[in-house]
Amino acid sequence: VTGVQTCALPICTLTATQGTAMYPLMLTIVFAQMPKQAPWIVRFLVSIIAAQTMAVYVRPKLKENFAFVESELARGDFFVGKQLSGADGAFDPSAPFQSHADSRNVVMMIFPLEGVESGLGFDRYPNSKAWLERMRARPAYKRAEAKGGRPNLRMFVE
């Protein structure tokens, strides 16, 4: 493991996935649910507020964030270098660092990209779509999917 990859430890990935990428995705879920959860007397007003907040702030922020992700993935198959690294995911603490690219790797960027797939779609993000397909082809993802099923984030944004 070399310089850049050792820098891309879980804390770097947590910043991107839990900070920058997840905030607008979480807001998408919140604003999609607000009109459904509002009392009937204010539902119309809440719907307008939610729609305007999505249009003015959340969708532009999502597009900005994932345009950056797309540009990074345009440079190669993974976020850093030619193999899976900490920038693509966080490590299973029980796995030795030397085996960072094995099937025990828990890939955290999957959730934000599955969120994009459910909401914005991948029309403008072919590199992100290809990355997500590579991650879904990994043995660890297949094992998780066999245990828990494929995530359906669309239910949160509709």
C-alpha positions as CSV (number, residue, x, y, z in Angstrom):
1,V,0.0,0.0,0.0
2,T,1.5,3.3,-1.0
3,G,1.2,7.0,0.0
4,V,-2.2,8.0,-1.5
5,Q,-3.9,4.8,-0.6
6,T,-2.7,4.9,3.0
7,C,-4.1,8.4,3.2
8,A,-7.5,7.2,2.0
9,L,-8.4,5.4,5.3
10,P,-11.9,5.1,6.6
11,I,-11.9,8.6,8.1
12,C,-11.5,10.1,4.6
13,T,-14.3,8.0,3.3
14,L,-16.5,8.8,6.2
15,T,-16.1,12.5,5.5
16,A,-17.3,12.0,1.9
17,T,-20.0,9.5,2.5
18,Q,-21.4,10.7,5.8
19,G,-20.7,14.4,5.4
20,T,-20.8,15.7,1.9
21,A,-22.7,13.0,0.0
22,M,-25.3,11.9,2.6
23,Y,-26.6,15.3,3.8
24,P,-28.5,16.1,0.6
25,L,-29.6,12.5,0.2
26,M,-31.0,12.6,3.8
27,L,-32.7,15.9,3.0
28,T,-34.3,14.2,-0.1
29,I,-35.8,11.6,2.2
30,V,-37.0,14.1,4.7
31,F,-38.6,16.4,2.2
32,A,-40.2,13.5,0.3
33,Q,-41.8,12.3,3.6
34,M,-42.8,15.7,5.0
35,P,-46.0,16.1,2.9
36,K,-47.0,12.5,3.7
37,Q,-46.5,13.0,7.4
38,A,-48.0,16.5,7.7
39,P,-51.5,17.0,9.2
40,W,-54.1,17.4,6.4
41,I,-54.8,21.0,7.2
42,V,-51.2,22.1,6.4
43,R,-50.3,19.4,3.9
44,F,-50.6,21.7,0.8
45,L,-48.3,24.3,2.4
46,V,-45.8,21.7,3.5
47,S,-45.8,20.3,0.0
48,I,-45.0,23.7,-1.5
49,I,-42.2,24.3,1.1
50,A,-40.7,20.8,0.5
51,A,-40.8,21.1,-3.3
52,Q,-39.2,24.6,-3.3
53,T,-36.5,23.5,-0.9
54,M,-35.7,20.5,-3.1
55,A,-35.6,22.7,-6.2
56,V,-33.6,25.5,-4.8
57,Y,-31.2,23.8,-2.5
58,V,-31.2,20.0,-2.4
59,R,-31.2,18.9,-6.0
60,P,-28.5,21.5,-7.0
61,K,-26.4,20.3,-4.1
62,L,-26.9,16.6,-5.2
63,K,-26.0,17.4,-8.7
64,E,-22.8,19.3,-7.6
65,N,-21.7,16.5,-5.3
66,F,-22.2,13.7,-7.8
67,A,-20.7,15.7,-10.7
68,F,-17.6,15.7,-8.5
69,V,-17.9,11.9,-7.9
70,E,-18.4,11.4,-11.6
71,S,-15.3,13.4,-12.5
72,E,-13.2,11.4,-10.0
73,L,-14.4,8.1,-11.4
74,A,-13.7,9.3,-15.0
75,R,-10.0,9.0,-14.1
76,G,-10.2,5.2,-13.4
77,D,-12.3,2.3,-12.2
78,F,-11.9,3.3,-8.5
79,F,-11.6,6.5,-6.6
80,V,-7.9,6.2,-6.0
81,G,-5.7,4.2,-8.3
82,K,-6.4,1.0,-10.2
83,Q,-7.7,-1.1,-7.3
84,L,-10.2,-0.9,-4.5
85,S,-8.9,1.3,-1.7
86,G,-10.1,3.1,1.4
87,A,-11.4,5.9,-0.8
88,D,-14.0,3.5,-2.2
89,G,-15.0,2.1,1.2
90,A,-14.3,1.6,4.9
91,F,-12.4,-1.4,6.1
92,D,-13.7,-4.3,8.2
93,P,-11.7,-3.8,11.4
94,S,-11.1,-7.5,11.6
95,A,-9.4,-7.6,8.2
96,P,-5.6,-6.9,8.1
97,F,-4.8,-3.7,6.3
98,Q,-2.7,-5.5,3.7
99,S,-5.9,-7.3,2.4
100,H,-7.8,-4.0,1.9
101,A,-9.0,-5.1,-1.6
102,D,-10.4,-8.5,-0.5
103,S,-14.1,-9.4,-0.2
104,R,-14.3,-8.3,3.5
105,N,-14.2,-4.7,2.5
106,V,-17.4,-2.8,3.4
107,V,-17.9,-0.3,0.6
108,M,-19.6,2.8,2.0
109,M,-19.9,4.8,-1.2
110,I,-22.5,2.3,-2.4
111,F,-25.2,3.8,-0.3
112,P,-24.9,7.4,-1.7
113,L,-24.7,6.1,-5.2
114,E,-27.7,3.8,-4.7
115,G,-29.5,7.0,-3.5
116,V,-28.6,8.7,-6.7
117,E,-29.8,5.7,-8.7
118,S,-33.1,5.9,-6.9
119,G,-33.6,9.7,-7.2
120,L,-31.5,11.5,-9.8
121,G,-30.8,8.4,-11.9
122,F,-27.6,7.7,-13.7
123,D,-28.3,9.4,-17.1
124,R,-25.6,12.0,-16.4
125,Y,-23.4,9.7,-14.3
126,P,-22.2,6.7,-16.4
127,N,-18.9,6.4,-14.5
128,S,-20.8,6.2,-11.2
129,K,-23.2,3.6,-12.6
130,A,-20.2,1.5,-13.8
131,W,-18.6,1.8,-10.4
132,L,-21.8,0.7,-8.6
133,E,-22.1,-2.2,-10.9
134,R,-18.5,-3.2,-10.2
135,M,-19.2,-3.0,-6.4
136,R,-22.4,-5.1,-6.8
137,A,-20.4,-7.8,-8.6
138,R,-18.0,-8.2,-5.6
139,P,-18.4,-11.3,-3.5
140,A,-19.0,-9.3,-0.3
141,Y,-21.9,-7.4,-1.9
142,K,-23.4,-10.6,-3.2
143,R,-23.2,-12.2,0.3
144,A,-24.9,-9.2,1.9
145,E,-27.6,-9.1,-0.8
146,A,-28.2,-12.8,-0.2
147,K,-28.7,-12.1,3.5
148,G,-30.7,-8.9,3.4
149,G,-32.0,-8.4,-0.2
150,R,-31.3,-5.6,-2.6
151,P,-31.8,-2.1,-1.1
152,N,-34.8,-0.2,-2.3
153,L,-34.2,3.4,-1.6
154,R,-36.9,4.5,-4.0
155,M,-39.5,4.0,-1.4
156,F,-38.0,6.8,0.6
157,V,-38.0,9.4,-2.2
158,E,-41.4,8.8,-3.7
